[in-house]
Amino acid sequence: MINKADRPASLAGLPGRTRLSRVQRRTPRRGAKKFLTLTAVVGLVFAGLPAAIAQAAPSRFADGFEGNPAQRWEPLTSGDGRADFDLAQGLARSGADNGWLYAGQGWAAQRIAVPVGGWPERSSCVAEIYAQPVGGGAQVALEIWDPNGWHKLTSTAPFLPGSGYQRIRTSRIDLRRLDTVYVQAIFGKDDGARQFVRLDDVSLRCS
Ligand SMILES: [Ca+2]
């Protein structure tokens, strides 16, 4: 048996500890009450939203290489091809940033994943990107890929004769079976004449 007088000081019922314990018991209850009230209000606010969200859910994606494009875009190269980004170089079509491809004897590509699985409409989809050949016209391709086995779903490769940013648009395709697709711009050359092509403002829209 331990006599009361022998108890360690840390176990003694000090007045200060008692007051602290009372505060600690009350504070969580007050917080819980506030949380429940807030939850009820948020619940009421969102109760009527699902139908509106479903109607407003966009079946489109857009990316203008802004912010940190390396987190979203995946450069691919072969031969002497190179692919990278211009950040705040004054070369973008929109915003501050753009991508670029470079090749003389090889190819370079930039691709980006687009999660389409949650889109309410995706039976007729079209991708676009703007490309700017530097120092003369160039043939640039825009493709949509199924990453499951890497099947190319559609491709278009127009010759861009101008010196500014020019739009490339794919044909319309059905993406209803797919959860994610990749949109890819690719530029290849085999004559050794090295050339840059800038890229900006990719989009994928479905209806
Ligand atoms: Ca941009």
Residues whose N, C-alpha, C, O or C-beta is under 5 A from the ligand:
A	BS01	CA	G64 F65 E66 A92 S94 G95 A96 D97 N98 D200
